[in-house]
Amino acid sequence: MGDQIEAAKKRAAERAVAEHFSPSFRYVGIGSGTTILYVVDAIKASLESHLASTQPPEEHRASLDSMIQFVPTGYQSRQVVVQAGLTPIAFDSLPETVALDVAFDGADEVDDELNCIKGGGACLFQEKLVATKAKKFVCVADYRKNQPRLLTSWPSIPIEIVPIAVYTVLARLRALGSSSPAVRAGRLAKSGPDQTDQGNFIIDAPFPSPLLTKKDLLEARKKGESWAMMERLGTGRNPEGRWEVEALAREIKSITGVLDVGLFVGENGYDVSQRQAKGEKKAYGLEAGQKPVICYFGMQDGNVEVKEAEVSNLT
C-alpha cells in the first residue's frame, strides 16, 4: 500500500509540474509534506532538461540555475529546496510588488469545489502566506485526499493559535460545535505540544461532518430546506449543526488568539485576476486567492485525476 501511495504522489507531481512549471519563471512557491518531494524532483528534472536542450556556456549554467528563486513554506520545505541544489528565498525577502508565478503544495483533503484542509504538517500559516502570494496555487496529492466534501475522511480542522490563548480558543470552538477540540501533542509527550515554525500551537478541531459547500446551500435554498433557517439565524450552520465551509473558516479566524485556520476557501488566483481585469475596486490590493486553481490526484489505477476551478462561473 505504501509503495502504491508514493507512486501515485509521484505521478501527480510530475504531471502538475509538466503543465504548470516553466524554466522562465522567476519565483515559485514550494509547499510542505511528502508529496512536495516529488514536485521538487520534477522541477529539478525540468530544469536539467532545459539546460541540456539549450546548452548554455558552462560559465552561465550556475547563473541560470539560480535565476528561479523558490519560496518555501517552512523549515522542511526549505531543506528540500536546498538539497535539490535550487535557490531558496525567504517569504519576507520578496519584493512587495512581486507575485509568485506558481505555488505547488499538497493538501490533507480537497472537496468538489477545491476547498482544502491543510495543516496536518503544522505549516498552515506559511502555506497560506505563499498560496495567497501566487498567481496560481496548484495542489498535488494522492487519491486518499480526493473527497466530495471536507471532513469526509480527514477527521479535523487544524488551527494555529498563540499558546496563551489555548483555553479561550478551545472554549469558543466548543461553542461553535466542535465536539472535542484538542491541542496537538508533540512527537514526545514529555516535550509538550507540537509547535509551528512561529512557535505557536496547533489545535485539531473536529466538526459535524461533512462540511457543506456553496452548491449544497444553493440546492437547499431552491428546495426551501435548511437555507431559510440558516439565514434567519444569521449563521452558516444548518439545523443539524453542519457548517458551510467558508462560514466556518470566517468564524474560527475571528476568534481572538487564532493566527490562521487550515481551511483554504474563497477565491483562487484566477478569480482575483479576473476581478482586477474587470476593474472591480474591491479586487485591487487583494492578495491572490487561497484555493487552488487545479488539483492533481495520483490514483490507484496509475492514472492522474484532475479537478479544476470553474472559471466560467466567476461573478
N, C-alpha and C positions, 0 to 999 in steps of 0.2 A: 504493500500500500504506500509506504513512504517513497519508494522509487517512482511509483506512478504519479504521485503528487508533485514530486520535484520535476519530473519530465513535463508535466502539464504546465508548471510555472515557467519552465524554460521556453516552451513553445509560445506561450502567451507573450513573454518578454521579447522574444525575437521578432514576432510579428508586429508588436507595438512599436518597437524601435525602427523596424524597416519602414513603417508607414508614417511615423511622426518625428523622426530624428533626421537632421541634416548636418553634414560637416560644416556648413556655412553658418550655423547658429553661433551666437556669442555667449549666451547664458542659458544653462539647463539646470532645472531643479531635480535633485535626487532624493527620493524618499527613504523610508526606513523599512526594515523587515527582510525576510529571507528572499522574497521574490525579486527585490531590488538587486541582489547579487547577479541575477541573470540579466537584468536590464543593463547594468554596468558592463558586463561581459559583452553583450550585444553591441553596445555603443563603442567599446574598445575595438571590437572586430570591424565595425563600420568605418571607424577612423583609419585603421590599418589598411583596409581595402581601398579607401580613398587615397591614401598616401602611395600605395602600390600602383594604382592606376594613373596617378598624376606624376609620379616620380619626380618630386622636387629635389633640388640640390641638397646634399647631406647637411650643409650648414643651416638650411631652412627648416629641416624636419622638426627640430626641437621647438622652434617658434610656432610652427603650425600646430603641434601637439598642445601648446599652452594657449592658443587663441580662444578656445572654448573654456569658459570657467563654469565649474559645477557647484551649485549651491546645495549643501547637504541639510537634512532636517534633524541632525543630531550627531552625537559623537560617533555612533556606529556607522552611519552612512558616510561620514567624513573619512573614516578609516578605509571603507570600501573604495572610495574615490582615490585616495592616496595610493593604496595598494595596487590599483589598476594603472598607476602612472599618469593619472589625469590631474587637472589643476583645480583644487577646491577654492572657494571664496566664501567668507562668512556672510550671512544674510545682511548684517548691519554694515557691511563694507560695500554693498551695492549702491551705485548712484541712485539718487532719489527718483529720477525720471525713467529709470530702466525697468522694462518688463521682461521677465524670463521668456525665452522663445517657447519653452515647453517645460512642464514638470511631470516626471514619472513617479508614481507611487502606488503602493498596494492598498488594500482595504480589508477589514475584518468581515464586512458584509456589504452587499450592494443590492438595492431594490430595483424594481422595474422603471422607476423614474430617475435612476442614477444617484439617489440619495445614498450616502455611505455612513457606516460606522467605522471609525478609526480610533486608534489609541491603545490597541492591545499591547503594543510595544512601549507605551508611555511616552510617545513623541508627538502627541496630537497637536500641541500648541505650535511647535515649529513646523509641523506638517501643514497646518492651516496657513501659517505665515507664507510658506513657499507656494502653496497652491493658489493663494489669492494674489500673489505677485506675478503669476504666469499668465501668458496669453491663453494657454490651454493646459488643463490638468488631464493627463492620460493615466487611467487606472489599469493596473496589471494584477491578475490574481488567478487562482485555480478554481475549479468547478464548485468547490465547497462554499465559496463566498458569493455565489450567484443565487440570489433568492428573490422571490416576488415581492416580499415586504421585509423591512428591517425587524430585528428581534425574532426572526423565524428560526434561525439556527444559533446565531451568536446570542449569548444569554443576557448581556447587559450593556449599558452605555458608559464608556469611560469619561470621566470628568476630571480636569486638572484644577486643583484648589490650593490656596495658600494654607500651610499647616495650621495656623492659628484659628482658622475658620471651620475646622473639621466638624465640630458638633453642631454648629449653626447650619452648615450646609446639609448635613445628614438629616436634621430635623425638617428642613424645608423640602428635601427630596421625598421624605416620607409623606409630607403633606400633599405633594404633587401626585402621589400614588405609587411611588417605588416601594415595593414590599420589604426589601432587605438590602438597602444600600450599605456598602462596606468599604473601608479604606483598604486598598490593595496591599498585601503583605510583601515584604522583600523576599528574596530567594532564601535567605537565612532568617529564621524567626527572631533570633537574638539581635539582628541588625535593624529591626523595626520596619516601618512601612517602606514600600517601594518609593523611590524618589526620581523625579524627572531631571533633565539637564538643567532646569531652572531651580532645582532644589525644592520643588513642590511635591504634594501628594496626589495620588490618583484615587478617586472613588469610582467603584463599579456599581452602577445603579440599574437593577432590573425594573422593567415596567410591564404592565399588561400588554401582551403581545398577540399578533404582530402590530406594529405601528401602522397608522393609516397614511395613505398618500393623498395628494390633491385630487386624483382621479376618484378615490374612494368617497371623498367628501362631495364631489360634484354628482356622483351617481346617487348618493344618499339624498342629496338635495332634490334631485329630479323625482325621486320616489317619495319625497316627503317624510323621510325617516329621521335619523338622528341629527341631521344638519340643523333643523329648527331648534332642537334642544340645545345644541352647541352654540348657536347664535344667541339664544335667549340667555344662556349662562355667561356669554362673553368669553368662552374658552375654546381651546382646540381639542377638547376631550369629549368623547361621546358618553352616553349614559352608562355604558359598560366599563368606563374608565380607560378606554384605549385612546391614546393621543394621536393627533396628526403630527407628523414628524417635524415640520417647520415650527409649529406652535410649541412643541415640547422643547426644541432647541432654544427658542426665544425665552421661554420660562426659566430654563436652567441657567442660561447665560446671564439672566437678570439677577440671580442670587448673589448677594454680596459675599465675596470670598472665592467665587468661581473665576478662574482665569479664562478657561475655554472649555468647550464641550466637544466630545468626539462624534458629533453629528455634522456631516458636511452636506449642507442643504442650500436651497435657494437657487440663485442663478449660477451659471457657469461662465467661463471666459468669453465664449461666443455671444452669450446673452448681453453681457456688458458692452462688448464691442459693437453689437448691433444697435443698442440704445444710443451709444455715442455717435454712431454714423447717422442716426435719425435726428440728432441734435437735441435729445432729451436732456434737460438741465440736470435732472437728478442722477444722470449717468456720469457726469463729469466729476473727476476727483475720486470716483469709486475705485476700489481695488477690483481685480478680476473676481469671478465667482468662485465659490468653494467647491462646487460639484464638478466632477469630471465631464469632459465633452464626449468621452468614449471610454468603454471598459472592455478589456480583453480577458477572456477566461479560458485557460487551458483545460480541455475536457478529458474525461476518462478514455474516450474512444480515439484520442490522438488528434482531434480537431481543435480549433480555437473558435469559441463563440464570441460574438461581438454585440454589445449593447451600445447604442449611440443616441446622443441627445436629439430630441425632436426640434430642430432649429426652426422649422416652418411654423411651429406653434407659439413662437415668441409674441408677446404683446407689448 
